[in-house]
Structures are given as C-alpha cells and as structure tokens.
Amino acid sequence: MYKSLAMKVNNVYSILIEDWDEEVTGVFQKEGKEWILMIDNQNDFIAEGCRFIHKTKVDEILREEGEIFKEKIFAKKYPELTIKENYELNSSEKLFSKIMEQNSLIHFDTDDEEEMVVGKIINVTSNGFELRSLTEDAHWGESIFCDYAEISTLAIGNDYLNSLSLLLD
C-alpha cells in the first residue's frame, strides 16, 4: 500500500496501480478509507465521469509538471468541475449499493490492466457484487460475481459507457 499524499480537491494527480504499466489520471474529489474518487481524465484534456480507485491497489500518487499543466487547462475549460453525487468511500458495500441504485452502466479493471469488464451491478453482498456483463457490441452477457478485493478501478458516467447505454434494450 502507498504512503499517503495529502491530495487537494480539484488538483490533478496520476495514480500508479500495482502491476500496471499505465497510470490513472484525474481531478481529485474525495478520499475515504477504501476508495479515492476522481473525475476521470482518460485522454488529452477531457475530464468526464467518475473514477473510483481502490486504495489497496495504489502503488504511488504523482503530481508533477504534466498534472499541473492539465490542471491549468481544466480550470479554464471546466470552471465548475465537481461531482455533485455523494458517494460513500469508506465501504465497498455501500459504494457499490449506491451505484446499483443508480442503475449505472460501469466498467472496472482488475489486477490485469488489459482486462476491462463492462456491465450493470445486479446484487451487492458484504464481500462482492454480481454483475450482468455487457459484450463489446452492447449485448447482455452472463452474470458474474466479483470480489471487491479484485477491483483496481471502477468507472461510471464516461462517454464510452454513455455511448454503449444508447444501444441497451
């Protein structure tokens, strides 16, 4: 587990995840005992959706020239950048229950950064959740159970997920 860095709201950070080659970059919003919440920055100067990062998977938190530069752009491009929804970041069960209640399409990453799973949460337990998976071509697949300990990051509300949801029946 990483040594904690005092993060400030609306500052940009890059987070290195255990065993991943790429970092996750975003605008910090809030931190709890189990999860960090950021506004996601998957590419260039686009900030969209929520990215929840499981603190047990964090290797290092960076704030260098690149993050500071993006922050300056985001401040001008998105002057009121904030997540209005209140998420419980101290409990995986409460966080995933809230996302299930929102009926949000999600994608999450595991220890393998190449493996991304898309779907909707259909049941939440104390140690994990059941997901109705979605295929790459937006068809419902099988239901799978995922343990919270397997999850490195979770995303909701980004353009990719919003675009796929247009095709759902």
Sequence and secondary structure as in RCSB ss.txt:
>XXXX:A:sequence
MYKSLAMKVNNVYSILIEDWDEEVTGVFQKEGKEWILMIDNQNDFIAEGCRFIHKTKVDEILREEGEIFKEKIFA
KKYPELTIKENYELNSSEKLFSKIMEQNSLIHFDTDDEEEMVVGKIINVTSNGFELRSLTEDAHWGESIFCDYAE
ISTLAIGNDYLNSLSLLLD
>XXXX:A:secstr
        TT EEEEEETT SSEEEEEEEEE SSEEEEEE  STT   SEEEEEGGGEEEEE  HHHHHHHHHHH
HH TT    S    S HHHHHHHHHHTT EEEEE SSTT EEEEEEEEE SSEEEEEEE TTS EEEEEEEEGGG
 SEEEES HHHHHHHTT  
